[in-house]
């Protein structure tokens, strides 16, 4: 489950969310990933009416953007980020502090990779736009550039729901 264009201060790990919602069998992973990609592309900013109308986005351009997002979601790097977070969680739960510190380095590297992947996705999508379309984004939707375009939904959160102070 992914939410797109949500305000965040930090770049979270997409892969952590993928590990929470995908079954751990090879047979079941493909349909879950396909459904996740479909859901993510349907919610992507370039598939929202206000952006389609304001930027005069063509169906062809949106399909190319969808393909980029789907590729981003399926990347091997995302799977590696899941594994590093799982190792950290396991070490913390086991009380193995040395292993947790070692795993922390891998998680930090994964976060850097995640930020890089998010930025690469932005660059690739923005390259598909004409200069006048990018100007509209800069003038009318500047916050779009400062937000992650893909973020994991927190474990246990309802789709589209917001956390409250009591509901953490």
N, C-alpha and C positions, 0 to 999 in steps of 0.2 A: 504494500500500500504506500503510495507516494503522494505527497502534496507538492504542488509546484507554485512558484512565485510566492513563497512565504517569507516574511521578514525574519532574518537571523543575524546575529552578531558574528557567529563563527560558522565555518564551513563544516557541517557534520559529515559523517561517513555514510554514504549511500549504501555501501556494502553491509553495514550493520543491520539496516532495515531488511535487506534482501535475505540475510541469514535468519531473521525472525519469521519471515512469512513463507519461505520456500521449504517444501519438504526435503528431507535429506536423502532421498533415493534418486538415483539418476533418472529413472523412468518418470517420476513425478515432477522433476525440476523443470523440464521443458515447458509443459503447459502452464505452470505457475509463472515462469519467466515471461511467457508470451502474454498471459493475462495482465501481468504487471506492466509490461511495455505498452500494451494497448491502453490501459488505464492512464499511464503517464502521458502518452502522446495525446490522448483525448483532452487531458487537462493542461497541456502545454500552452504557454501564452499565445503562441502563433495560431492556435486553434480556437481561440476565444473571439467571439464576434466583434468586440470593440477593436481588437488589433487587426483582424481581417479587414474590417471596413476602413479603419483609419489609415492603415498601411497599404491598402489595396493588394493584399497578399493573394497570389494565385494558388490554386489547388496543387499545381506542380511544385511550387516553392514549399508549400506546407508539407507535401509528401517527402521532399528531400530533407526537411528539418526533422520530420518524424523518424526518418531512417537514421539520421545522425544521433538522435536521442536513443533510439532502440539499440544502436551500436554501443553507445556510451553505457547503457544499462547492462549490456551483456559482456562487457570487457573483462578480460582475465584479471586486470588490476583490481577490479571491484571484488572479485572472489578472494584475492590475496588480502585485501583489507578486512574481509570478514574473518579470515583465518587468524590474522594478527589480533583482532579484538577478542576472538574466542579464546586464544591462548592467554591473553591478559586476564580475562574474566575467570578462566579456570584456575590460574595461578593465585588470583586474589581469593577465590572461594576456598582453595586448598590451604591458604595461609603460607604459600611458598613465596616469600618476599623477594628472594634473589631472582627467581623465575619471573616474578611480576615486574621487577625493574628491567630485566632483559626484554620482556614483552612490551613494556612501555616504549622502549626505543623503536620497536617495530610499528607500534600504533602511531607514534609521532611521524615516522616515515610515511605510513599509510595516509595520515591526514594531509601531509604535504602532497602526496600523489593524488588524493581526492580533490584538493584545491586546484591542482594542475589540470586534472581531468575536467573539472567544472569550467575552468577558464578556457580550455581547448574547445569544449562544447560551445561555449559562447562565441568564440572566434569563428568556428566553422559555420555556425548558424548565421552570424552577422555578415559573413562574407557572401552569403546567398542573397542579401538584401542590396538594393540599389542605394546609392548615396543619399537620395532624397528620403528613402524609407528610414535609413539610419539617422538622418537629421530629425525626423518626426519622433523617433524613439528618444533621442537626446533632448529634444524640446518638450515633448509631452509625457514621456515615461522615463525620466532619468533614473528613478529608483530601480528600474529593471536591471540596470547594469551592476548595482551594488548587492543584489540579492542572488543567492544560489537559485538556479533554475530547477534543480532537482534536490530534494531533501527527503531523508527517511522520515516516516511517521514513527513517533516514539512507540516503543513496545507497550501494548495494552491500551493505546489511545484509539478512540473511535475515529473512523474516516471522517474528515471534515470537522472534527471536534476540537475544542480548545481546552488546554489545561487551565485549571483554576488553582488558587492557593490551597483550597481544601482537597481538590481532586488530583493531587500529585500522586 
